[in-house]
Amino acid sequence: MQRSSTGILSSPVIFEDRVDQQRMHGLIFIGFALLLIALPWLALSLLSAATAPDALMARGASLVISYVAPIAALIVYLTARRGWIGVASAVLVALLSLFAFTVMGGSLSFSSVIMLSIPMVAAGSLMRRTGMTVTAVLLVVIAVVLAVSQRQAAESIVLDPSQMVLPDLLLILFTLAVDSALLITFAGWAPVVAGDAQRDVVALQRIAAIGASLDINDEDRLLGQALSFVRSDLKFPFAQFFLIGTSGGLDERVRLAVGSGQRVERAGVTALPETSAVREAAASRRSVRIDRTDTFIRRTHFLPTTVCAAVLPMVYGDTLLGVLDVQHEAVSEIPDYQLLTLQTLADNIAATLTTVRQSLSLKTTVREQQETTQSLRARLAELTSTGRRNQRVGQRLAGYDVAPSGALVPANDMPSELRPVLESAEMQVEQHGAHRVVRLPITLRGETLGVMSFSLPGSRPLSDRQLATARILAGRLALALENKRLIEQTRAQAEREPWRPASPTA
């Protein structure tokens, strides 16, 4: 969360603890105010030391606090702006302690002791228990040292009570004013912060409830539910989304359609200047508050009746999905607690919107893959129906015998003695009477296409060379059968698909 305005009294540092946030702003203001006071005081002290050495401002203790105060005030201011509230608090308490003991003049009295309440109140408002304890112990130790040193001073001092009324009264009033300012600045905000936190808890509970009911199947319904929630539950009269489009910029606007419940309407965005608050929130990825005091170019997205607005980035992971724009026409500024609630809502919408888009993308991918799979299965079934398997083991078995004249004689059945060779895909050699029968599987790339059988005279020896020649012959026969199958398949496919002339090329 970050305010849109920047200045010498603001800081870009944001604390999760709102009490620390308020402490930081208070320390920045006090450091700046003390710096404005300390510099003229230092100038007056130096002038008094040069012109009137016996003056009160020219004394040693006064000069010490005069030199220390500007440096300490500058440290408080700079460290507070950086968010180092622990360092800034310690320096401020030390400065106030030094100032208190300087005013006391190195002695204890009923009127001056009240000055010790200033650093104690500052420590109680700014520090944790450890810091308060250390401050109290140090103040007690220094007070004891002053008491011991004062006890050793035996000279008599005559005081006129009537003359001390006005200085004591002014000292008491000054101390009470400083204590009240510290308490109001730091401790007085505790009930306000607690009330804001309670309202924030209630709003976050509503966001958790709406988050559980958001539609995760339809992007438009999701955005419509979110906009309706902003209007009905968070009480913003107008809300809209600016989404990142295909161009990578905020080129799409989503609003609730007039009189349509949760139905949304989309439109392109063309009139968003680069310096507008919408583009600023998208570029910085931080929420931005805008009101009527801003320049017109920063609030070009305002409705005519809008008084204040906030633009909240919708970021999931490292991806910017868009911004949520909410506008109000009755309040002067959106409070911190409500801005945090709106940013939480924007973050939840970004996460849910990412889930919706991923789900829709996965569904589309799965559908396309299913269609592709079905198409491939159909194509495979079509090719397989005319493929090798049906030709080999189906009902269209083809066989041939070689007649003594060399002519091929078709055979419609497979001899039973060839089936073992077809199943085992291994060569067999058997002796049948005066003949030796050789049976070879016809294989191609590990697949058995058929079986060939021939006989030799039993008296002729069967050499390894003859067996190798038979295997070569079976391999060439397998290639011929494969080529024949491919030619038939190509012809059948050409008959099924109509011929289209090729388009002319330039």
Secondary structure by P-SEA (a helix, b strand, c coil): cccccccccccccccccaaaaaaaaaaaaaaaaaaaaaaaaaaaaaaaaacccccccccaaaaaaaaaaaaaaaaaaaaaaacaaaaaaaaaaaaaaaaaaaaacccccccccaaaaaaaaaaaacccaaaaaaaaaaaaaaaaaaaaaaaaccbbbbbccccaaaaaaaaaaaaaaaaaaaaaacccaaaaaaaaaaaaaaaaaaaaaaaaacccccaaaaaaaaaaaaaccccccbbbbbcccccccccbbbbcccccccbbbbbbbcccccccaaaaaaaacbbbbbccccccccccccccccccbbbbbbcccccccbbbbbbbcccccccaaaaaaaaaaaaaaaaaaaaaaaaaaaaaaaaaaaaaaaaaaaaaaaaaaacccccccccbbbbbbbccccbbbbbccccccaaaaaaacbbbbbbcccbbbbbbbbcccccccbbbbbbccccccccaaaaaaaaaaaaaaaaaaaaaaaaaaaaaaaaabbbbcccccc
